[in-house]
């Protein structure tokens, strides 16, 4: 009888763990942007749709863009205070700089 109860508890914990993992994955997918966000044109509110990007960091991205021109590569976002390699790895598939040749042309103006 005791063995039966232990097996039942292990099964319940396993099911709950799997359900929690599934719900977490669904929530993350629901919060992810449907298309890539162009960090050269996005507003503060658009940038805040990205994981780990709050209002302050979003404004830093815009301030950097206004001071230094458009980003040529998505990796340049790591120049922003608050965006390191770990955050970049979460962002890299969600952001774009648009047409890289356009960004290079406009930066030279």
N, C-alpha and C positions, 0 to 999 in steps of 0.2 A: 504494500500500500504506500509506504513512504517513497519508494522508488518511482511509483506512478505519479505521485504529487510533484516530485522533483522534475521529472520529465515534462509534466504539464507546465510547470513554472518556466522551464527553459524554453519551451515552445512559445509561451506567451511573450516572454522577453524578446525572443527572436522576431516574432511577428510585429511587436511594437517598434522594435528597432528598424525593421524594414519599412514599416509605414512612416515612421519619422523621417527616414532617409528619402523616401519617395516624396513626401510633402515638402521637404526642404528643397529638393531638386525642382519641383514644380514651382515653388515660390521664386526661386532664383531665375528660372526660365521666364516667368511672368514679368519680372522686374527688368529683364534685359531688354535693351532697345531692339526694335524690329529690324532696323537697318543701321549701318555704321554711322557714327556721328562724326561730322567733319569738324575737327578741332580748330580749323581756320575760319569757320563761319558760324559756329554754334554760339548760342546765347548762354547766359548763366543758367537759365532753367533747363536748357537742353543738355548742357554739360553735367548738371546734377543728376541726370538719369543714369549716368555711369557709376559703376560700383566704386566706393571709396572717395567719390568726389562730392564734397559739400559746397555750400555757397562761397566760402572763403577761397578754396582751391580753384573753383570755377572762375572766380574773379581774377585770381593770379594768372590763370591761363589767358584770359582776355587781355589783362594788362601786359603780359609778356608779348602777346601777339601785336598789340598796338605799339609797343616800344621797339620791338625787334623785327617786325614783319611776320609774314606767314611762316608756319612750320614747314620745312621741306620734307622731313621724314617723321613718322610717328614716334620714333625713339627720342626725338628732341623734347617731347613732353616731360622727360625725366629731368629737364633743366628747371622745372617748376618745383619750388619748395613744397614738400608734402607728397611728391610723386617719386618714389624710388623704384628700384627694380621689381620688388614684389608687387607693387601696385600696377606698374607697367604691364607685368605679365597678365594681370586680370583685365587690363584695358585693351591690349594689343589687337584682339580680334573684334573689338567693338568700335574702334576709331579709325579715321582716315584723315589724310591731308588733302584729299581730292586728287586731281591730276597733278602729279609731282612736277611736270614740266611747267605748268601754270604757276605753281608756288615759286619755282626758281625764277621765272620771268618777273613776277611781281615783286619779289624780294630785291631784285636788282634795280628797281625804279628809284 
